[in-house]
Amino acid sequence: MENNSKTDKSLKQKLVSFFPPLTIAGILIGAIGGYIYYAQVGCVSGTCAITSNPYMSILWGGVIGYLLGDMFRKKPKPEAKTGE
């Protein structure tokens, strides 16, 4: 069973490194913002590709939130090669 917990911990670490908490928060805030935009602004005629459908508004809001949240993520610096 210990081997399984090591695998779970490794998987959890991989997920957290790929989706850090700030990025997840950005996705959630963006999705909520996309829904609020749909509900408040929306599209009266129904011909707008993004704002006439709540799912598309939430999706695009989440994408924008991901990009903004990922902008502040600390990325590892590449190691400098020695001249030997």
PyMOL Python script that loads the backbone (N, CA, C, O; Angstrom):
from pymol import cmd

cmd.read_pdbstr("""\
ATOM      1  N   MET A   1       0.800  -1.197   0.000  1.00  0.00           N
ATOM      2  CA  MET A   1       0.000   0.000   0.000  1.00  0.00           C
ATOM      3  C   MET A   1       0.845   1.265   0.000  1.00  0.00           C
ATOM      4  O   MET A   1       0.414   2.291  -0.526  1.00  0.00           O
ATOM      5  N   GLU A   2       2.045   1.212   0.582  1.00  0.00           N
ATOM      6  CA  GLU A   2       2.881   2.396   0.606  1.00  0.00           C
ATOM      7  C   GLU A   2       3.266   2.825  -0.798  1.00  0.00           C
ATOM      8  O   GLU A   2       3.358   4.020  -1.080  1.00  0.00           O
ATOM      9  N   ASN A   3       3.488   1.878  -1.667  1.00  0.00           N
ATOM     10  CA  ASN A   3       3.846   2.194  -3.041  1.00  0.00           C
ATOM     11  C   ASN A   3       2.726   2.985  -3.709  1.00  0.00           C
ATOM     12  O   ASN A   3       2.991   3.912  -4.473  1.00  0.00           O
ATOM     13  N   ASN A   4       1.475   2.624  -3.426  1.00  0.00           N
ATOM     14  CA  ASN A   4       0.333   3.331  -3.993  1.00  0.00           C
ATOM     15  C   ASN A   4       0.282   4.770  -3.504  1.00  0.00           C
ATOM     16  O   ASN A   4      -0.034   5.666  -4.286  1.00  0.00           O
ATOM     17  N   SER A   5       0.588   5.019  -2.219  1.00  0.00           N
ATOM     18  CA  SER A   5       0.561   6.384  -1.711  1.00  0.00           C
ATOM     19  C   SER A   5       1.667   7.225  -2.343  1.00  0.00           C
ATOM     20  O   SER A   5       1.496   8.425  -2.559  1.00  0.00           O
ATOM     21  N   LYS A   6       2.808   6.587  -2.641  1.00  0.00           N
ATOM     22  CA  LYS A   6       3.865   7.308  -3.330  1.00  0.00           C
ATOM     23  C   LYS A   6       3.415   7.701  -4.730  1.00  0.00           C
ATOM     24  O   LYS A   6       3.694   8.810  -5.185  1.00  0.00           O
ATOM     25  N   THR A   7       2.725   6.805  -5.408  1.00  0.00           N
ATOM     26  CA  THR A   7       2.217   7.097  -6.743  1.00  0.00           C
ATOM     27  C   THR A   7       1.186   8.217  -6.682  1.00  0.00           C
ATOM     28  O   THR A   7       1.199   9.117  -7.522  1.00  0.00           O
ATOM     29  N   ASP A   8       0.292   8.169  -5.695  1.00  0.00           N
ATOM     30  CA  ASP A   8      -0.711   9.221  -5.551  1.00  0.00           C
ATOM     31  C   ASP A   8      -0.060  10.565  -5.255  1.00  0.00           C
ATOM     32  O   ASP A   8      -0.455  11.591  -5.809  1.00  0.00           O
ATOM     33  N   LYS A   9       0.928  10.553  -4.390  1.00  0.00           N
ATOM     34  CA  LYS A   9       1.613  11.789  -4.052  1.00  0.00           C
ATOM     35  C   LYS A   9       2.325  12.349  -5.277  1.00  0.00           C
ATOM     36  O   LYS A   9       2.315  13.558  -5.510  1.00  0.00           O
ATOM     37  N   SER A  10       2.931  11.483  -6.045  1.00  0.00           N
ATOM     38  CA  SER A  10       3.620  11.914  -7.242  1.00  0.00           C
ATOM     39  C   SER A  10       2.634  12.501  -8.251  1.00  0.00           C
ATOM     40  O   SER A  10       2.916  13.517  -8.886  1.00  0.00           O
ATOM     41  N   LEU A  11       1.487  11.859  -8.392  1.00  0.00           N
ATOM     42  CA  LEU A  11       0.463  12.363  -9.309  1.00  0.00           C
ATOM     43  C   LEU A  11      -0.069  13.709  -8.822  1.00  0.00           C
ATOM     44  O   LEU A  11      -0.284  14.622  -9.619  1.00  0.00           O
ATOM     45  N   LYS A  12      -0.278  13.826  -7.522  1.00  0.00           N
ATOM     46  CA  LYS A  12      -0.765  15.084  -6.960  1.00  0.00           C
ATOM     47  C   LYS A  12       0.255  16.193  -7.186  1.00  0.00           C
ATOM     48  O   LYS A  12      -0.110  17.312  -7.546  1.00  0.00           O
ATOM     49  N   GLN A  13       1.533  15.885  -6.976  1.00  0.00           N
ATOM     50  CA  GLN A  13       2.580  16.875  -7.203  1.00  0.00           C
ATOM     51  C   GLN A  13       2.639  17.283  -8.663  1.00  0.00           C
ATOM     52  O   GLN A  13       2.863  18.454  -8.970  1.00  0.00           O
ATOM     53  N   LYS A  14       2.441  16.334  -9.565  1.00  0.00           N
ATOM     54  CA  LYS A  14       2.449  16.655 -10.986  1.00  0.00           C
ATOM     55  C   LYS A  14       1.282  17.574 -11.352  1.00  0.00           C
ATOM     56  O   LYS A  14       1.449  18.521 -12.121  1.00  0.00           O
ATOM     57  N   LEU A  15       0.094  17.287 -10.794  1.00  0.00           N
ATOM     58  CA  LEU A  15      -1.069  18.128 -11.078  1.00  0.00           C
ATOM     59  C   LEU A  15      -0.889  19.536 -10.527  1.00  0.00           C
ATOM     60  O   LEU A  15      -1.235  20.514 -11.189  1.00  0.00           O
ATOM     61  N   VAL A  16      -0.349  19.642  -9.315  1.00  0.00           N
ATOM     62  CA  VAL A  16      -0.144  20.958  -8.715  1.00  0.00           C
ATOM     63  C   VAL A  16       0.921  21.734  -9.480  1.00  0.00           C
ATOM     64  O   VAL A  16       0.821  22.953  -9.611  1.00  0.00           O
ATOM     65  N   SER A  17       1.939  21.042  -9.984  1.00  0.00           N
ATOM     66  CA  SER A  17       2.957  21.749 -10.755  1.00  0.00           C
ATOM     67  C   SER A  17       2.419  22.190 -12.115  1.00  0.00           C
ATOM     68  O   SER A  17       2.849  23.213 -12.646  1.00  0.00           O
ATOM     69  N   PHE A  18       1.487  21.430 -12.680  1.00  0.00           N
ATOM     70  CA  PHE A  18       0.916  21.808 -13.980  1.00  0.00           C
ATOM     71  C   PHE A  18      -0.172  22.869 -13.823  1.00  0.00           C
ATOM     72  O   PHE A  18      -0.263  23.799 -14.626  1.00  0.00           O
ATOM     73  N   PHE A  19      -0.997  22.724 -12.783  1.00  0.00           N
ATOM     74  CA  PHE A  19      -2.050  23.690 -12.481  1.00  0.00           C
ATOM     75  C   PHE A  19      -1.844  24.227 -11.075  1.00  0.00           C
ATOM     76  O   PHE A  19      -2.477  23.744 -10.136  1.00  0.00           O
ATOM     77  N   PRO A  20      -0.970  25.220 -10.907  1.00  0.00           N
ATOM     78  CA  PRO A  20      -0.771  25.776  -9.575  1.00  0.00           C
ATOM     79  C   PRO A  20      -2.052  26.468  -9.080  1.00  0.00           C
ATOM     80  O   PRO A  20      -2.920  26.817  -9.881  1.00  0.00           O
ATOM     81  N   PRO A  21      -2.164  26.663  -7.769  1.00  0.00           N
ATOM     82  CA  PRO A  21      -3.394  27.252  -7.211  1.00  0.00           C
ATOM     83  C   PRO A  21      -3.769  28.598  -7.818  1.00  0.00           C
ATOM     84  O   PRO A  21      -4.955  28.881  -7.993  1.00  0.00           O
ATOM     85  N   LEU A  22      -2.794  29.428  -8.140  1.00  0.00           N
ATOM     86  CA  LEU A  22      -3.103  30.730  -8.734  1.00  0.00           C
ATOM     87  C   LEU A  22      -3.750  30.569 -10.106  1.00  0.00           C
ATOM     88  O   LEU A  22      -4.642  31.339 -10.462  1.00  0.00           O
ATOM     89  N   THR A  23      -3.317  29.597 -10.865  1.00  0.00           N
ATOM     90  CA  THR A  23      -3.893  29.347 -12.180  1.00  0.00           C
ATOM     91  C   THR A  23      -5.316  28.806 -12.046  1.00  0.00           C
ATOM     92  O   THR A  23      -6.204  29.209 -12.797  1.00  0.00           O
ATOM     93  N   ILE A  24      -5.536  27.900 -11.098  1.00  0.00           N
ATOM     94  CA  ILE A  24      -6.877  27.368 -10.870  1.00  0.00           C
ATOM     95  C   ILE A  24      -7.813  28.484 -10.431  1.00  0.00           C
ATOM     96  O   ILE A  24      -8.958  28.548 -10.879  1.00  0.00           O
ATOM     97  N   ALA A  25      -7.330  29.366  -9.554  1.00  0.00           N
ATOM     98  CA  ALA A  25      -8.144  30.506  -9.124  1.00  0.00           C
ATOM     99  C   ALA A  25      -8.475  31.396 -10.322  1.00  0.00           C
ATOM    100  O   ALA A  25      -9.591  31.904 -10.430  1.00  0.00           O
ATOM    101  N   GLY A  26      -7.514  31.584 -11.217  1.00  0.00           N
ATOM    102  CA  GLY A  26      -7.765  32.391 -12.417  1.00  0.00           C
ATOM    103  C   GLY A  26      -8.827  31.774 -13.304  1.00  0.00           C
ATOM    104  O   GLY A  26      -9.667  32.486 -13.856  1.00  0.00           O
ATOM    105  N   ILE A  27      -8.799  30.450 -13.448  1.00  0.00           N
ATOM    106  CA  ILE A  27      -9.806  29.764 -14.261  1.00  0.00           C
ATOM    107  C   ILE A  27     -11.195  29.939 -13.646  1.00  0.00           C
ATOM    108  O   ILE A  27     -12.158  30.253 -14.345  1.00  0.00           O
ATOM    109  N   LEU A  28     -11.285  29.732 -12.330  1.00  0.00           N
ATOM    110  CA  LEU A  28     -12.587  29.858 -11.660  1.00  0.00           C
ATOM    111  C   LEU A  28     -13.114  31.283 -11.718  1.00  0.00           C
ATOM    112  O   LEU A  28     -14.291  31.493 -12.011  1.00  0.00           O
ATOM    113  N   ILE A  29     -12.271  32.254 -11.446  1.00  0.00           N
ATOM    114  CA  ILE A  29     -12.709  33.653 -11.497  1.00  0.00           C
ATOM    115  C   ILE A  29     -13.097  34.039 -12.918  1.00  0.00           C
ATOM    116  O   ILE A  29     -14.082  34.750 -13.120  1.00  0.00           O
ATOM    117  N   GLY A  30     -12.335  33.579 -13.900  1.00  0.00           N
ATOM    118  CA  GLY A  30     -12.664  33.867 -15.294  1.00  0.00           C
ATOM    119  C   GLY A  30     -13.973  33.233 -15.723  1.00  0.00           C
ATOM    120  O   GLY A  30     -14.750  33.849 -16.452  1.00  0.00           O
ATOM    121  N   ALA A  31     -14.232  31.995 -15.275  1.00  0.00           N
ATOM    122  CA  ALA A  31     -15.486  31.321 -15.615  1.00  0.00           C
ATOM    123  C   ALA A  31     -16.671  32.048 -14.985  1.00  0.00           C
ATOM    124  O   ALA A  31     -17.707  32.228 -15.624  1.00  0.00           O
ATOM    125  N   ILE A  32     -16.515  32.458 -13.744  1.00  0.00           N
ATOM    126  CA  ILE A  32     -17.589  33.217 -13.084  1.00  0.00           C
ATOM    127  C   ILE A  32     -17.794  34.552 -13.788  1.00  0.00           C
ATOM    128  O   ILE A  32     -18.927  34.985 -13.996  1.00  0.00           O
ATOM    129  N   GLY A  33     -16.694  35.198 -14.154  1.00  0.00           N
ATOM    130  CA  GLY A  33     -16.793  36.456 -14.897  1.00  0.00           C
ATOM    131  C   GLY A  33     -17.452  36.270 -16.254  1.00  0.00           C
ATOM    132  O   GLY A  33     -18.212  37.131 -16.697  1.00  0.00           O
ATOM    133  N   GLY A  34     -17.170  35.160 -16.916  1.00  0.00           N
ATOM    134  CA  GLY A  34     -17.810  34.877 -18.206  1.00  0.00           C
ATOM    135  C   GLY A  34     -19.309  34.697 -18.065  1.00  0.00           C
ATOM    136  O   GLY A  34     -20.078  35.159 -18.907  1.00  0.00           O
ATOM    137  N   TYR A  35     -19.724  34.023 -16.995  1.00  0.00           N
ATOM    138  CA  TYR A  35     -21.166  33.857 -16.775  1.00  0.00           C
ATOM    139  C   TYR A  35     -21.826  35.187 -16.428  1.00  0.00           C
ATOM    140  O   TYR A  35     -22.921  35.485 -16.906  1.00  0.00           O
ATOM    141  N   ILE A  36     -21.162  35.979 -15.601  1.00  0.00           N
ATOM    142  CA  ILE A  36     -21.724  37.291 -15.253  1.00  0.00           C
ATOM    143  C   ILE A  36     -21.837  38.160 -16.495  1.00  0.00           C
ATOM    144  O   ILE A  36     -22.818  38.887 -16.657  1.00  0.00           O
ATOM    145  N   TYR A  37     -20.848  38.094 -17.369  1.00  0.00           N
ATOM    146  CA  TYR A  37     -20.914  38.854 -18.617  1.00  0.00           C
ATOM    147  C   TYR A  37     -22.089  38.391 -19.470  1.00  0.00           C
ATOM    148  O   TYR A  37     -22.808  39.208 -20.046  1.00  0.00           O
ATOM    149  N   TYR A  38     -22.281  37.069 -19.546  1.00  0.00           N
ATOM    150  CA  TYR A  38     -23.417  36.533 -20.299  1.00  0.00           C
ATOM    151  C   TYR A  38     -24.737  37.027 -19.696  1.00  0.00           C
ATOM    152  O   TYR A  38     -25.634  37.449 -20.425  1.00  0.00           O
ATOM    153  N   ALA A  39     -24.851  36.974 -18.377  1.00  0.00           N
ATOM    154  CA  ALA A  39     -26.107  37.324 -17.713  1.00  0.00           C
ATOM    155  C   ALA A  39     -26.396  38.823 -17.776  1.00  0.00           C
ATOM    156  O   ALA A  39     -27.550  39.223 -17.932  1.00  0.00           O
ATOM    157  N   GLN A  40     -25.366  39.650 -17.658  1.00  0.00           N
ATOM    158  CA  GLN A  40     -25.589  41.094 -17.602  1.00  0.00           C
ATOM    159  C   GLN A  40     -25.570  41.762 -18.978  1.00  0.00           C
ATOM    160  O   GLN A  40     -26.396  42.633 -19.253  1.00  0.00           O
ATOM    161  N   VAL A  41     -24.650  41.367 -19.829  1.00  0.00           N
ATOM    162  CA  VAL A  41     -24.522  42.000 -21.146  1.00  0.00           C
ATOM    163  C   VAL A  41     -25.210  41.144 -22.190  1.00  0.00           C
ATOM    164  O   VAL A  41     -26.145  41.590 -22.855  1.00  0.00           O
ATOM    165  N   GLY A  42     -24.744  39.912 -22.331  1.00  0.00           N
ATOM    166  CA  GLY A  42     -25.368  38.953 -23.236  1.00  0.00           C
ATOM    167  C   GLY A  42     -25.515  39.449 -24.659  1.00  0.00           C
ATOM    168  O   GLY A  42     -24.797  40.336 -25.120  1.00  0.00           O
ATOM    169  N   CYS A  43     -26.475  38.841 -25.336  1.00  0.00           N
ATOM    170  CA  CYS A  43     -26.737  39.190 -26.723  1.00  0.00           C
ATOM    171  C   CYS A  43     -28.240  39.049 -26.945  1.00  0.00           C
ATOM    172  O   CYS A  43     -28.777  37.942 -26.896  1.00  0.00           O
ATOM    173  N   VAL A  44     -28.899  40.141 -27.182  1.00  0.00           N
ATOM    174  CA  VAL A  44     -30.353  40.139 -27.302  1.00  0.00           C
ATOM    175  C   VAL A  44     -30.806  39.407 -28.557  1.00  0.00           C
ATOM    176  O   VAL A  44     -31.787  38.664 -28.512  1.00  0.00           O
ATOM    177  N   SER A  45     -30.119  39.598 -29.669  1.00  0.00           N
ATOM    178  CA  SER A  45     -30.567  39.010 -30.925  1.00  0.00           C
ATOM    179  C   SER A  45     -30.244  37.525 -31.040  1.00  0.00           C
ATOM    180  O   SER A  45     -30.865  36.824 -31.838  1.00  0.00           O
ATOM    181  N   GLY A  46     -29.275  37.028 -30.252  1.00  0.00           N
ATOM    182  CA  GLY A  46     -28.893  35.618 -30.317  1.00  0.00           C
ATOM    183  C   GLY A  46     -27.918  35.304 -31.426  1.00  0.00           C
ATOM    184  O   GLY A  46     -27.636  34.131 -31.674  1.00  0.00           O
ATOM    185  N   THR A  47     -27.396  36.302 -32.098  1.00  0.00           N
ATOM    186  CA  THR A  47     -26.475  36.054 -33.200  1.00  0.00           C
ATOM    187  C   THR A  47     -25.013  36.170 -32.791  1.00  0.00           C
ATOM    188  O   THR A  47     -24.125  35.893 -33.598  1.00  0.00           O
ATOM    189  N   CYS A  48     -24.751  36.571 -31.563  1.00  0.00           N
ATOM    190  CA  CYS A  48     -23.366  36.696 -31.083  1.00  0.00           C
ATOM    191  C   CYS A  48     -22.844  35.298 -30.747  1.00  0.00           C
ATOM    192  O   CYS A  48     -23.493  34.550 -30.014  1.00  0.00           O
ATOM    193  N   ALA A  49     -21.700  34.954 -31.270  1.00  0.00           N
ATOM    194  CA  ALA A  49     -21.179  33.596 -31.118  1.00  0.00           C
ATOM    195  C   ALA A  49     -20.824  33.256 -29.670  1.00  0.00           C
ATOM    196  O   ALA A  49     -21.051  32.128 -29.235  1.00  0.00           O
ATOM    197  N   ILE A  50     -20.283  34.188 -28.933  1.00  0.00           N
ATOM    198  CA  ILE A  50     -19.827  33.885 -27.578  1.00  0.00           C
ATOM    199  C   ILE A  50     -20.878  34.253 -26.535  1.00  0.00           C
ATOM    200  O   ILE A  50     -21.179  33.443 -25.659  1.00  0.00           O
ATOM    201  N   THR A  51     -21.431  35.435 -26.610  1.00  0.00           N
ATOM    202  CA  THR A  51     -22.305  35.920 -25.533  1.00  0.00           C
ATOM    203  C   THR A  51     -23.742  35.436 -25.628  1.00  0.00           C
ATOM    204  O   THR A  51     -24.514  35.672 -24.699  1.00  0.00           O
ATOM    205  N   SER A  52     -24.134  34.777 -26.698  1.00  0.00           N
ATOM    206  CA  SER A  52     -25.509  34.278 -26.780  1.00  0.00           C
ATOM    207  C   SER A  52     -25.654  32.914 -26.118  1.00  0.00           C
ATOM    208  O   SER A  52     -26.776  32.455 -25.906  1.00  0.00           O
ATOM    209  N   ASN A  53     -24.546  32.256 -25.788  1.00  0.00           N
ATOM    210  CA  ASN A  53     -24.559  30.928 -25.195  1.00  0.00           C
ATOM    211  C   ASN A  53     -23.801  30.984 -23.867  1.00  0.00           C
ATOM    212  O   ASN A  53     -22.631  31.365 -23.857  1.00  0.00           O
ATOM    213  N   PRO A  54     -24.432  30.617 -22.747  1.00  0.00           N
ATOM    214  CA  PRO A  54     -23.727  30.720 -21.460  1.00  0.00           C
ATOM    215  C   PRO A  54     -22.509  29.799 -21.375  1.00  0.00           C
ATOM    216  O   PRO A  54     -21.526  30.145 -20.719  1.00  0.00           O
ATOM    217  N   TYR A  55     -22.554  28.649 -22.018  1.00  0.00           N
ATOM    218  CA  TYR A  55     -21.425  27.726 -21.970  1.00  0.00           C
ATOM    219  C   TYR A  55     -20.200  28.301 -22.673  1.00  0.00           C
ATOM    220  O   TYR A  55     -19.073  28.139 -22.205  1.00  0.00           O
ATOM    221  N   MET A  56     -20.423  28.963 -23.781  1.00  0.00           N
ATOM    222  CA  MET A  56     -19.300  29.580 -24.488  1.00  0.00           C
ATOM    223  C   MET A  56     -18.736  30.747 -23.692  1.00  0.00           C
ATOM    224  O   MET A  56     -17.521  30.943 -23.663  1.00  0.00           O
ATOM    225  N   SER A  57     -19.593  31.519 -23.049  1.00  0.00           N
ATOM    226  CA  SER A  57     -19.122  32.632 -22.229  1.00  0.00           C
ATOM    227  C   SER A  57     -18.291  32.121 -21.061  1.00  0.00           C
ATOM    228  O   SER A  57     -17.247  32.691 -20.743  1.00  0.00           O
ATOM    229  N   ILE A  58     -18.750  31.048 -20.420  1.00  0.00           N
ATOM    230  CA  ILE A  58     -18.012  30.463 -19.300  1.00  0.00           C
ATOM    231  C   ILE A  58     -16.680  29.894 -19.790  1.00  0.00           C
ATOM    232  O   ILE A  58     -15.649  30.075 -19.143  1.00  0.00           O
ATOM    233  N   LEU A  59     -16.703  29.209 -20.927  1.00  0.00           N
ATOM    234  CA  LEU A  59     -15.475  28.626 -21.476  1.00  0.00           C
ATOM    235  C   LEU A  59     -14.448  29.702 -21.788  1.00  0.00           C
ATOM    236  O   LEU A  59     -13.293  29.590 -21.378  1.00  0.00           O
ATOM    237  N   TRP A  60     -14.847  30.737 -22.502  1.00  0.00           N
ATOM    238  CA  TRP A  60     -13.902  31.784 -22.872  1.00  0.00           C
ATOM    239  C   TRP A  60     -13.462  32.589 -21.660  1.00  0.00           C
ATOM    240  O   TRP A  60     -12.316  33.036 -21.602  1.00  0.00           O
ATOM    241  N   GLY A  61     -14.342  32.779 -20.698  1.00  0.00           N
ATOM    242  CA  GLY A  61     -13.943  33.439 -19.460  1.00  0.00           C
ATOM    243  C   GLY A  61     -12.889  32.627 -18.725  1.00  0.00           C
ATOM    244  O   GLY A  61     -11.923  33.184 -18.204  1.00  0.00           O
ATOM    245  N   GLY A  62     -13.072  31.299 -18.681  1.00  0.00           N
ATOM    246  CA  GLY A  62     -12.086  30.427 -18.050  1.00  0.00           C
ATOM    247  C   GLY A  62     -10.751  30.453 -18.775  1.00  0.00           C
ATOM    248  O   GLY A  62      -9.701  30.427 -18.132  1.00  0.00           O
ATOM    249  N   VAL A  63     -10.773  30.504 -20.093  1.00  0.00           N
ATOM    250  CA  VAL A  63      -9.523  30.567 -20.873  1.00  0.00           C
ATOM    251  C   VAL A  63      -8.779  31.869 -20.577  1.00  0.00           C
ATOM    252  O   VAL A  63      -7.566  31.863 -20.367  1.00  0.00           O
ATOM    253  N   ILE A  64      -9.501  32.972 -20.561  1.00  0.00           N
ATOM    254  CA  ILE A  64      -8.877  34.262 -20.255  1.00  0.00           C
ATOM    255  C   ILE A  64      -8.350  34.257 -18.822  1.00  0.00           C
ATOM    256  O   ILE A  64      -7.259  34.763 -18.561  1.00  0.00           O
ATOM    257  N   GLY A  65      -9.121  33.686 -17.891  1.00  0.00           N
ATOM    258  CA  GLY A  65      -8.668  33.582 -16.503  1.00  0.00           C
ATOM    259  C   GLY A  65      -7.420  32.725 -16.383  1.00  0.00           C
ATOM    260  O   GLY A  65      -6.511  33.054 -15.621  1.00  0.00           O
ATOM    261  N   TYR A  66      -7.368  31.623 -17.133  1.00  0.00           N
ATOM    262  CA  TYR A  66      -6.172  30.772 -17.130  1.00  0.00           C
ATOM    263  C   TYR A  66      -4.958  31.549 -17.620  1.00  0.00           C
ATOM    264  O   TYR A  66      -3.891  31.491 -17.008  1.00  0.00           O
ATOM    265  N   LEU A  67      -5.116  32.263 -18.706  1.00  0.00           N
ATOM    266  CA  LEU A  67      -3.993  33.011 -19.263  1.00  0.00           C
ATOM    267  C   LEU A  67      -3.517  34.092 -18.300  1.00  0.00           C
ATOM    268  O   LEU A  67      -2.314  34.300 -18.141  1.00  0.00           O
ATOM    269  N   LEU A  68      -4.452  34.776 -17.661  1.00  0.00           N
ATOM    270  CA  LEU A  68      -4.060  35.805 -16.705  1.00  0.00           C
ATOM    271  C   LEU A  68      -3.420  35.195 -15.461  1.00  0.00           C
ATOM    272  O   LEU A  68      -2.432  35.726 -14.953  1.00  0.00           O
ATOM    273  N   GLY A  69      -3.970  34.092 -14.967  1.00  0.00           N
ATOM    274  CA  GLY A  69      -3.405  33.439 -13.794  1.00  0.00           C
ATOM    275  C   GLY A  69      -2.038  32.841 -14.077  1.00  0.00           C
ATOM    276  O   GLY A  69      -1.155  32.867 -13.219  1.00  0.00           O
ATOM    277  N   ASP A  70      -1.862  32.304 -15.274  1.00  0.00           N
ATOM    278  CA  ASP A  70      -0.589  31.691 -15.652  1.00  0.00           C
ATOM    279  C   ASP A  70       0.496  32.738 -15.862  1.00  0.00           C
ATOM    280  O   ASP A  70       1.686  32.436 -15.773  1.00  0.00           O
ATOM    281  N   MET A  71       0.087  33.959 -16.139  1.00  0.00           N
ATOM    282  CA  MET A  71       1.037  35.030 -16.357  1.00  0.00           C
ATOM    283  C   MET A  71       1.878  35.295 -15.112  1.00  0.00           C
ATOM    284  O   MET A  71       3.029  35.719 -15.216  1.00  0.00           O
ATOM    285  N   PHE A  72       1.305  35.046 -13.933  1.00  0.00           N
ATOM    286  CA  PHE A  72       1.988  35.338 -12.682  1.00  0.00           C
ATOM    287  C   PHE A  72       2.679  34.120 -12.085  1.00  0.00           C
ATOM    288  O   PHE A  72       3.233  34.208 -10.990  1.00  0.00           O
ATOM    289  N   ARG A  73       2.658  32.991 -12.775  1.00  0.00           N
ATOM    290  CA  ARG A  73       3.288  31.781 -12.270  1.00  0.00           C
ATOM    291  C   ARG A  73       4.805  31.893 -12.405  1.00  0.00           C
ATOM    292  O   ARG A  73       5.320  32.362 -13.420  1.00  0.00           O
ATOM    293  N   LYS A  74       5.506  31.453 -11.363  1.00  0.00           N
ATOM    294  CA  LYS A  74       6.962  31.456 -11.414  1.00  0.00           C
ATOM    295  C   LYS A  74       7.418  30.247 -12.213  1.00  0.00           C
ATOM    296  O   LYS A  74       7.106  29.107 -11.867  1.00  0.00           O
ATOM    297  N   LYS A  75       8.144  30.498 -13.263  1.00  0.00           N
ATOM    298  CA  LYS A  75       8.630  29.426 -14.123  1.00  0.00           C
ATOM    299  C   LYS A  75      10.090  29.148 -13.785  1.00  0.00           C
ATOM    300  O   LYS A  75      10.834  30.073 -13.459  1.00  0.00           O
ATOM    301  N   PRO A  76      10.506  27.892 -13.858  1.00  0.00           N
ATOM    302  CA  PRO A  76      11.904  27.584 -13.537  1.00  0.00           C
ATOM    303  C   PRO A  76      12.847  28.192 -14.564  1.00  0.00           C
ATOM    304  O   PRO A  76      12.577  28.208 -15.765  1.00  0.00           O
ATOM    305  N   LYS A  77      13.961  28.690 -14.047  1.00  0.00           N
ATOM    306  CA  LYS A  77      14.964  29.279 -14.934  1.00  0.00           C
ATOM    307  C   LYS A  77      15.820  28.172 -15.522  1.00  0.00           C
ATOM    308  O   LYS A  77      16.168  27.226 -14.816  1.00  0.00           O
ATOM    309  N   PRO A  78      16.166  28.269 -16.794  1.00  0.00           N
ATOM    310  CA  PRO A  78      17.036  27.248 -17.382  1.00  0.00           C
ATOM    311  C   PRO A  78      18.433  27.351 -16.760  1.00  0.00           C
ATOM    312  O   PRO A  78      18.930  28.440 -16.471  1.00  0.00           O
ATOM    313  N   GLU A  79      19.043  26.189 -16.567  1.00  0.00           N
ATOM    314  CA  GLU A  79      20.377  26.159 -15.979  1.00  0.00           C
ATOM    315  C   GLU A  79      21.408  26.621 -16.986  1.00  0.00           C
ATOM    316  O   GLU A  79      21.349  26.269 -18.164  1.00  0.00           O
ATOM    317  N   ALA A  80      22.351  27.414 -16.511  1.00  0.00           N
ATOM    318  CA  ALA A  80      23.418  27.922 -17.392  1.00  0.00           C
ATOM    319  C   ALA A  80      24.432  26.812 -17.648  1.00  0.00           C
ATOM    320  O   ALA A  80      24.822  26.085 -16.734  1.00  0.00           O
ATOM    321  N   LYS A  81      24.847  26.696 -18.889  1.00  0.00           N
ATOM    322  CA  LYS A  81      25.855  25.691 -19.244  1.00  0.00           C
ATOM    323  C   LYS A  81      27.240  26.251 -18.974  1.00  0.00           C
ATOM    324  O   LYS A  81      27.502  27.436 -19.185  1.00  0.00           O
ATOM    325  N   THR A  82      28.101  25.397 -18.515  1.00  0.00           N
ATOM    326  CA  THR A  82      29.481  25.822 -18.287  1.00  0.00           C
ATOM    327  C   THR A  82      30.271  25.705 -19.584  1.00  0.00           C
ATOM    328  O   THR A  82      29.932  24.902 -20.453  1.00  0.00           O
ATOM    329  N   GLY A  83      31.297  26.486 -19.712  1.00  0.00           N
ATOM    330  CA  GLY A  83      32.067  26.512 -20.946  1.00  0.00           C
ATOM    331  C   GLY A  83      33.131  25.433 -21.044  1.00  0.00           C
ATOM    332  O   GLY A  83      34.058  25.575 -21.841  1.00  0.00           O
ATOM    333  N   GLU A  84      33.038  24.376 -20.282  1.00  0.00           N
ATOM    334  CA  GLU A  84      34.078  23.338 -20.314  1.00  0.00           C
ATOM    335  C   GLU A  84      33.915  22.408 -21.453  1.00  0.00           C
ATOM    336  O   GLU A  84      34.711  21.483 -21.613  1.00  0.00           O
TER     337      GLU A  84
END
""", "prot")
cmd.dss("prot")
cmd.show_as("cartoon", "prot")
cmd.util.cbc("prot")
cmd.orient("prot")
